[in-house]
Structure formats: structure tokens, C-alpha cells
């Protein structure tokens, strides 16, 4: 059994994101290409974003730290520490209003 402290990973990746030219840092904490479920911790420096992209399957964003906005077309959802956002089955982006960390959980679609 693998045991990870999300609090420790959050602190570590926020430090990396603050100094990265991209303004972000990420680590897969469970699953991957050979699994249906993939969970990735993503840290974003304030003002940075994950640009618009397709949803690869059913997905949620759990806000571990900070404040983010999930944007799809003209609609956006705001999330703060402790919130769980359901990712729409459409093109979307994630923007950090302040230094933030999220746990992205994705169940890949078959095919």
C-alpha cells in the first residue's frame, strides 16, 4: 500500500510552482496511463492557468489550497479550499486566483 501526505505534497509543489517559469508543478499520486483512475496533484502560482483543453473522461477537482476558477465557455465555477468541482464534459480551463493546489481525479473513457 502506498501512503502519501497530500499536505506535504501540496507544500512542496506550491514552492516549486512559485519559482517555475510555467507557474505550475504537478505529480501523479495515483494511477496513470495503465489505470482507469488517475489522480494528479497540481499546484498553480497566482495568475497562472491550465489552458483550455478537452475533458479526457469523468473528472473532479478538489481544491486543497487557495482559490481557483474552472471555466468552460461563458460559464465559470469558483472553488476554495475544501471545495469539490465537477469538471464539465466540454472544453475547459482552470485559473488560479491565488497560489493554489488541486487534486484532479480523472476516470478515463473507454476507447
ABEGO torsion letter per residue (X at the ends): XBBBBAAAAAAAAAAAAAABAAGBBBBBABEEAABABBBBBBBBBBGBBBBBBBBAEBBBBBBABEBBBBBBEABBBBBBBGBBBBBBBBBBBBBBABBBBBBBBBBBBBX
